[in-house]
Amino acid sequence: MPVGLPSRNVPARRPGYAITPLLMCIAMLPSLLMYVGATTSLSIGTLLAACIAFAMQQSHRRLERFPLRSFTRYLLISCAALSVHLLLARALGAVDFARAFGSMIMLAIGSAGAVSVAILLTGTSDTQIRAGTRKSLFALGVVATLGILKWLQPDTQTWGKSAFPFTEPSHLALFAAPILIFTCVISKPSTRICCLGAALLITALLQNVTLVAICIVTAVLCLRIWHLALVACIVVPAVLGADLTYYLDRLDFSGDSQNLSNLVYFQGWQLLVESLEATRGFGRGFQQLGVFGTNAPAAELLFFLMQDYLNLLDGGFTLSKLVSEFGIFGMALLGFYVRYALQAAALLRRVAFGLARPPIVLALAASSIVGYAFELLLRGSGYFTPTTLLLAASLIIWHRHHRRVRAIPLTGPAKGSGPAVPH
């Protein structure tokens, strides 16, 4: 699959607008609504951010028009497929149709927002994308620093380990992942080292496993072997001399741990296995995970410890929810995602080492595709999250770019010349 076009084939980019407000709205609005108690999940805030993105796209007359006809066609096909799967899942177990069809309305809103975000990003100049992502990364760094220092944290009793407006460091980390990856990939080596150093310092002070994984993957994507060795020589001795109690507790997979994060993660895998066994691999249906309870041992232990069931509806990480609800079809979707993520990671490595020069917006899309892996595998909050919105927009950008590449005809050789070189 082609990864980019020569500069003469890249279409002229419109001046666009500053994308920092757009990114910060998507990142912070869902968590802010949770923080102040207006919602109990990220879903409503994410859909509100999608509506804002749609309004922004409609207000910019110079941008591409919203593709209403094709959007409606794809949406109807998706809802029909989800409905058929639900009807078949009903033969294998209980189904809450009202919840599912209500979520399809949310799917329509979120999808419209994703298309709008894709149009907004594609219509923004390369310079503003670079500047906007750096400002966004700096803003997230300031938020993390204030959380570490416990400054300007309005409600530390309810949200003990928050970084206002994020209710927990993982929500901040998940949105920061694609921006950190993108910034490091397109920057010179010294800037990459500085960004990674700052991220590692924040990680050590916040004590967050998701951030650790993000830093490791970012380093592998953008650093050469000797740079990686240099970073390892500095980081490893510092890690060995630090207090690792938190990380050792989080990485205790013996089954005897009573760490809440560990139990939620165990519960996610138990829910996945339980759903596959109960539905013979077919899946429970869209938005049906946890609706009718569970017999997962980790869930009972969590209830014993907290007097409440935690993360039953989202599975704790998105892979659990996806496979639990869609079974073998969810596994197929996972396979498609892995393919895209590997292609995106290969592109980012080539960009980092100067071997490819795709449009900047494509590198940002690739970063978002790779960055979603952390929500998929480590810490998720369902389908309607800021990072899922960014992922959907990025997949649209990715597909449209490669479709455009395939549509460009190869130039035949002139008389007396050698064979044509494909773009």
N, C-alpha and C positions, 0 to 999 in steps of 0.2 A: 504494500500500500504506500503511495507517495506520502512524503512527510512535509513537503513545502514546494513553493514555486520560486523561480528566480525573481529578482526584484522587478524586472520589466513586465512580469505577468501578474504581479500583485495589483488588484484594483485600487484606484485612488481612495484613500480613507477620508471621510468627512471630518471636520474639526471636532464634532461631537461635544462633549461636556465633561466636567469633572466627575469621575465615577466613585470618588470617595463617599459622598452621601449615599449613593445607591448601595454600595457594599456595607457600609455601617448600618444602614436601615435593615438590610437582610440579616446582618449578624446580630444586632443588639435588640431590635424591637421584640422578637419572640421571647427572649430571655427577660427583657424588662417587664413585659406583661406578667410573666410568671413571678418575677421578683416582688412586684407590688401586690400579688395575690389576685390579679384580674383573671388569670387563667391557671389551669393546673397542668398544662402541657405546652409544648412549643407550637402546636398545630395552628391555633388561632392567630398568633403573632406572625407565623410564616405566611399564612394566607393573606393577612393584612399587608405584609411586605410585598406579596405578589400583586395585590391590587394597586399598591403605590407604584410598583414597576410598570404595570399596565397603563396607569394614568400618565406616568412620565413618558412612556413610549408614544402614547396618543397625542401628547402635547408638543412633541417635536415633529413638525411638519416635514423637515428635511430628511428624516429617517425613513427607512423602508416601512411600507404599510403592513399592518397586522394581517397575516394570511388566513383570513376567517374561513374560507371555504375548505382548505386542506386541514386546518385545525379542527373544524367541526367533523370532518370525515374521520380523521384519526381518533378523535375523542369518542365518537359513536362506536367505532370498531372496538376500542379498548373497553368501553362500558359493556358492550354486548358480550365480549369474551369473559369479562369478570362475572357477568350475570349468569352465563351458561355454567361457569365453573361453580358458582354458588348453588345453583339448582342441583347440580350433580353431587356437590358436597353435602347437600341436605339429605341425600339418601344414606349417607354414612354417619351423620350426627346432627346435632342441633345447630341451627343457623339463625343469627339475628339479622333478618333482612333489612329492618329499619336502619340499623347501624351501618350496614354495608352500603345501602343506597344513599344514605346521608353522606357517607365518605366519598361516594362518586361525585357528588356536587362539589365537595372539597377538592377532589381530583381535578375537576374542570377548572376551578379557580386557580389552583396551583399550576396546572399546565399552561394556562393563559399567561400567568406570571413568568413562567420559565421561557416561553416564546418571546415575551417582551424583554426580559433580561438579555436573551441572546441577541435580539435586534439592537438593543441599546449598546451592548459591548461591541458588536460588529461595527456599529456606526461611530465608534469613538476612535480618535487618533492613537497611534502607537505611543506617542509622547505622553498623552494623558493617561493611557492605561498604565504605563510605567510609573508615572508620578502618583496616580491614584492608588495603586496597590502598595507603593512604599509608604504613603501617608496612612493608609489603612493598617498596615503592619505596625507602624509606629504607634498609632492610636491603640491597637490591641496590646502592644507592649506596655504602654502607659497604664491601661486598665489592669493588666496583670501586676504591674509594680504597685499600684495602689492597693490591690488585693493582698499582696505580700505584706505591705506595711500596715494593713488594716486602717487605711485612711479613706475617708469618704465612703464608708460602708454603712448604709442606712439601717440594715437589719441583720446584725450578726447573730442574734439569738435564733431566728428562723433559719438563716442560711449561714451556718458556722464557717464554712470554707468557701465563701463566695468571692467573686471579683466583680463588683457591681459594674454593669447591670447583669452580669452572668451569675446564675444561681450556683454554679459549680465550675471549677477550672476546666473540666472536660468539654463543656459547651464552648468555652473560649478557644480551647486547643483545636477542636474539630474544625471550626471556621478558619482559624489561623493557618491550618495545615496547607491548603492550596496556595494561600498568599505567600507563606514562607517559602514553599517549594518554588513558586514562580519567581519571586524576588531573587532567590539564590541562584537559580538557573540562568537568569538573564544578566546577572551582575558579574563584575570582574572578580578574580579569586580572593583578593584582599577583602572585598565587601562581603563575599560569601562567608569567609572565616569570621568576620565581625558579627554577621547576622546569626550564624550558628552558635558562636560563643555567647551572645546575648540570650539566645533561646535556651541554651544549656544551663546558663545561670538561673534564668527564670524557672526552668524545669526543676533544678535542684532546690530552689527556695519554695516553690509551690508544691513539690512532691506529687507529681502526677504521672502515672504510667503511660497514659496516652501521649503526653508531651514527649516522653522518652522515645517512644516508637516513632513519633513524627520527626524528631531530630535525627534519629538513626537513618531513616529512609531518605530524608532530605540530603544528608551527607553522602550517602551512597549514590544518589542521583547526580549530584553536582560537583563532587570532588574527585580528583585523580587519586591513584593508589597512594602516592607518596604524601599527598595532603591528608588522606584518611589515616595513614600511619602516624603522621605528625599529630593530628587531633587525638588519636588513640593514646599516644605517648603522654599527652597532657591530661586527658580526661580520666584514663584508667587509674593512675595513681591517686588522683583527687577523689575518685569514687571509692577506692579501697580504704581511704582514710576517713570517709564520711560515715554518718550513722545511716545504715541501710535497713533499719527495722521496718519502716513503712513498705519499702519495696519487697522485702522478704515476705512480709505478711501478704502482700498483694499477689506474689508469685507462688504462694503455697497452694499447690494443687493436690494435696494429699487427701482432701475430702474431710479433714477434721477441722479446717479453719472456720472461725466464726466472724471473720472479716466480712462486713456487709457487701462490699464491692465484689469480693470473691464469691459470696453466696449468690448474688444476682447473676454473675457470670455462669456459675454452675447451673443455676436455675434455667438460664437461656438454653443451654445445651440439653438439659432434661426436658424442657418444653418441646424442643425440636424433635427429639427422639420419641417422646410421648405422642406428638401429633402425627408423625409418620406411621407409628404403629397403629394408632387409633383409626387412621383414614387409609391405611394400606398404601401409603406413599402418595395419595392424591392431594392432600392438604385440606385444611379446615375451611378455607374460603377467605375472601377479602375482608380484612379487619375483624376476624373471628378469634384470633389468638387470645386466650385468657378470659373470654367473655363468660364462659360457663364453668370457670374454675379449673383446677388442676390437681393432680395427685403427686406432683413432683416433690421429692423429699426436701429439696432446698427451699421450696416455697413454704412448706410447713415449718421449717426451721426459722425462716425469716419472719413468719407470723408469730412464732413463739418469742423471738427476740424483740420484735417491733410492734406486736399486736396489730399488724396490718400486713396485707399482701403488697409486695413491691414489684413494679415492672412486669406485671403479668401481661399487660396489653401490648407492650413494645418488645418484650423478650430480653431486654437488657442490651442487646446489640442487634443490628438490622438483619444480619444473616439468619438469626434464630426466627425472627418474625417472618421473613420472606419464605424460608423453606417450610416452616410450620403451616403457613397459610396456603402455599401453592405447591407443596410437595415436589414432585419430579419437575414440574413446570418452573418452580422457583430455582431448582438446581440448574435448569437450562438457562434461565436468566442470569444466574451466577456465572455460568460458563461464558456467556456473551460479555458480561462485565469484565471477567478476567482477560479475555481477548483484547478488549479495548484498553484496559489498564496496562497490559504489557506493551501494546503499541504506543500508548501515550508515554510510558516510562522510557522506551527506546528513543522516542523523539526528544524527550527532555535531556537525556544523556548526550545526544548528538548536538543539541542546542548549546548545552553547557560547555562542550569542548570545541565549539565553532565549526562543527561538521554539517550543520543545517541552519537555514535562516528562514523559517516559516513566518507567516504573519504573527505579530505579537499576540493577537487575540487567540490564535490557535495554541500558542504555548500556555496561555492562561487557562484555556479549556483543558489541555492535557494535564495541567497541574491539578485542576479540580477533579478530573477523572481519577487520577492516582490518589489524591487526597481523600476521596470518599472511602477508600479501603479501611481507614481507621474507624469510621462510623459503622461500616459493614461488619467488621470483625471484633472491635473492641468495646465501643460504647455508642449505642444508638437510642433514639427516642421516637421511633416509628418512621412512617413514610413522609410526613409533612414537617420537615425540618429545614433550617437555612441551608445546610450543606446539600440536601437532596434537591432543593430548588436550584442551587448553583450547578449541581451535577446534571440535571435535566437541561439547563441552558447550555452547558458545555457540550453535551452529546449532540444537541441541535447544531451548534457551531461546528463541531467535528464532522458531522455527516455532511453538512452543506459545503464545507471546504473541500472534502474529498470527492464529493459529487461534481463540484466545479472543476477540480483537477482532471477527473476522468472525461469531462465534457470537452476539454481543450484538445483539438486535433493535433497530431504530430505533424510537423512541417516536413514535407518531402524534400529530398536532396536536390540541389540545383545541378544543372548539367556540368559534368566534369568534376563534381565535388564528391566527397566521400559520403558514407551513409549518414542519415540524420541522427542527431543525438537527442533522445527524448528529454523533455523538461523534467 
